[in-house]
Amino acid sequence: KEAKEYLNIPNDSLFNISSACDRKLFSPDSREKITNYSDFTYLGDFIFYSGAGDPRKNLIGLIKAFSELSKNLLSKYKLVLAGKLAQPEIELLSACISECCLAENQVIILGYVSDYDLVRLYRRCKLFVFPSFHEGFGLPVLEAMSCGAPVISSDRSSLPEIIGFEEAMFDPEDIISIKNLITRCLTDTKFYNKLLENSKYRSTLFSWDSTIKK
């Protein structure tokens, strides 16, 4: 849509070939060869985000939504952020954490982690949340789903094409919308199980073989 709108490329010259991830690594049961690693048990139960930290990723919105959760949920879950972040981005996030009156140990900024550690984090998280305003594809969403994580995301740009489940998406500009959906995921077992099934099914629809054929 954007290529057509901004570049004036005709429809018959536009092709959506989608994308994929390495299913040998990003899966619920792949066997990693690296043995010297953290299993991240020290994090306890956590809500997870992975990706960049630029403004379009809406991490400020995610932190604010997290801070609005009930005291009961905040006592049970941490928010963990992984990804290569620039120092100014870390400073902005830290300022937001303070402004939201969250304790330092409630929001963990891991920074860059290897793909092997990323797989373990996807598998261990209670919920993966991707609040982005705009994406080219949204690879972390597919990676998380491929590892079996329950996933919710923004309803913007390409993300609905990956999630394929309207109830699992929120308005990224509405903090309460994000908070309410996170709360539903953490308190409604039936809905949570639907998210698990959705990840299992949707992740099978994306492969490099499919992209090659397209």
C-alpha positions in Angstrom: 0.0 0.0 0.0 2.8 2.4 0.9 4.8 1.7 -2.3 1.7 2.4 -4.3 0.8 5.5 -2.4 4.2 7.2 -2.0 6.2 5.8 -5.0 3.4 5.7 -7.6 4.3 2.1 -8.5 1.4 0.3 -10.3 -0.3 -2.6 -8.7 0.8 -5.1 -11.3 4.4 -4.3 -10.4 3.9 -4.9 -6.6 4.3 -8.3 -5.0 4.0 -9.2 -1.3 6.5 -12.1 -0.8 6.1 -11.9 3.0 9.0 -13.1 5.2 10.0 -15.9 7.6 12.5 -16.9 10.3 14.9 -19.8 10.9 12.6 -22.5 12.2 15.5 -24.8 13.1 16.4 -22.3 15.8 13.1 -20.4 16.5 10.9 -23.3 17.5 9.4 -24.7 20.8 11.8 -27.6 21.0 15.0 -26.9 18.9 18.2 -28.1 20.6 20.8 -25.4 20.8 24.5 -26.5 20.8 25.7 -23.7 23.1 25.9 -24.9 26.7 27.4 -21.8 28.4 24.3 -19.6 28.9 21.7 -18.3 31.3 18.4 -20.0 31.5 16.9 -16.7 32.8 15.1 -18.4 35.7 16.3 -15.4 37.8 13.7 -13.2 35.9 10.8 -15.1 37.4 7.5 -14.6 35.5 7.7 -11.9 32.9 6.1 -10.0 30.0 8.6 -9.8 27.1 9.5 -7.4 24.2 12.4 -7.8 21.8 13.4 -5.5 19.0 14.8 -2.0 18.5 14.1 1.0 20.7 13.4 3.8 18.3 10.2 5.9 18.8 8.1 3.9 16.2 8.5 0.8 18.5 6.4 2.5 21.2 8.3 1.2 24.2 7.2 4.3 26.2 3.6 3.3 25.6 4.3 -0.3 26.7 6.0 0.8 29.9 3.1 3.2 30.7 0.6 0.4 30.0 2.5 -2.0 32.2 2.5 0.5 35.0 -1.3 0.7 34.8 -1.7 -3.0 35.6 -3.3 -3.9 39.0 -1.0 -4.2 42.0 -1.7 -7.9 42.0 -0.3 -8.4 38.5 2.6 -6.0 39.1 3.6 -8.1 42.1 3.6 -11.2 39.9 5.2 -10.1 36.6 8.2 -8.1 35.4 8.5 -6.4 32.1 11.7 -7.5 30.2 13.0 -5.6 27.2 15.7 -7.1 24.9 17.4 -5.5 21.9 20.3 -3.4 20.9 19.5 0.0 22.4 21.4 3.2 22.0 22.3 5.1 25.2 19.8 7.9 24.6 17.1 5.3 24.1 18.0 3.6 27.4 18.0 7.0 29.2 14.5 7.8 27.8 13.2 4.4 28.9 14.8 4.8 32.4 13.2 8.3 32.7 9.8 6.8 31.8 10.2 4.0 34.3 10.8 6.6 37.0 7.9 8.8 36.0 5.6 5.8 36.1 6.8 5.1 39.7 8.0 1.6 38.8 10.7 0.0 40.9 14.0 -0.7 39.1 13.5 -4.5 39.3 10.1 -4.3 37.7 11.4 -3.3 34.3 14.5 -5.2 33.2 16.4 -3.8 30.2 18.6 -6.6 29.0 20.0 -4.9 25.9 21.4 -7.0 23.1 21.1 -10.8 23.5 22.2 -13.6 21.2 19.7 -15.5 19.1 20.2 -18.5 21.3 19.3 -16.5 24.4 16.4 -14.9 22.5 14.9 -18.3 21.9 15.1 -19.1 25.6 13.4 -15.8 26.5 10.6 -16.4 24.0 10.0 -19.8 25.5 10.1 -18.6 29.1 8.0 -15.5 28.8 4.4 -15.5 30.1 3.4 -13.1 27.3 5.1 -11.4 24.3 3.9 -7.9 23.6 4.8 -5.9 20.4 3.4 -2.4 20.6 4.9 -0.9 17.4 3.3 2.0 15.5 4.9 0.9 12.2 6.7 -2.2 10.8 8.2 -3.4 7.6 7.3 -7.0 8.6 7.6 -7.5 12.4 10.0 -10.4 12.6 10.1 -10.6 16.5 6.3 -11.4 16.4 6.9 -14.4 14.1 10.0 -15.5 16.1 8.0 -15.4 19.3 5.0 -17.3 17.8 7.4 -19.9 16.3 8.9 -20.5 19.8 5.4 -21.1 21.1 4.9 -17.9 23.0 1.5 -16.3 23.4 1.6 -13.1 21.4 -0.4 -9.8 21.3 0.5 -6.8 19.2 -0.4 -3.5 17.8 -3.1 -3.5 15.1 -1.0 -1.3 12.7 0.8 -1.8 9.4 1.9 -5.4 8.7 1.3 -6.9 12.1 -2.3 -8.0 11.5 -0.9 -10.1 8.6 1.2 -12.1 11.0 -1.1 -12.3 14.0 -4.3 -13.0 12.1 -6.4 -12.8 15.3 -8.3 -9.6 15.9 -8.8 -10.2 19.6 -5.0 -10.4 20.0 -4.4 -6.8 18.8 -4.7 -3.4 20.4 -4.6 0.3 19.5 -0.9 1.3 20.1 -1.9 4.9 20.8 -4.3 3.9 23.6 -2.5 3.0 26.8 -5.7 1.7 28.4 -6.3 -0.6 25.4 -2.8 -2.1 25.8 -3.3 -2.5 29.5 -6.7 -4.1 29.2 -5.5 -6.7 26.7 -2.4 -7.5 28.8 -4.7 -7.9 31.8 -7.1 -10.2 29.8 -4.1 -12.4 28.7 -2.9 -12.8 32.3 -6.3 -13.4 33.9 -8.4 -15.2 31.3 -7.2 -18.8 31.0 -9.5 -19.7 28.1 -8.3 -16.6 26.1 -4.7 -17.3 27.0 -5.0 -20.8 25.5 -6.5 -19.3 22.3 -3.3 -17.2 22.0 -1.1 -20.3 22.4 -3.1 -22.1 19.7 -3.0 -19.0 17.4 0.8 -18.9 17.7 1.1 -22.6 16.9 -1.1 -22.3 13.8 0.0 -18.9 12.4 3.7 -19.6 12.7 3.2 -22.5 10.2 2.0 -20.2 7.5 5.4 -18.4 7.1 8.4 -20.1 5.5 11.3 -19.2 3.2 10.0 -21.9 0.8 6.7 -20.0 0.6 8.6 -16.7 0.0 10.7 -18.4 -2.7 7.6 -19.6 -4.5 6.0 -16.1 -4.3 
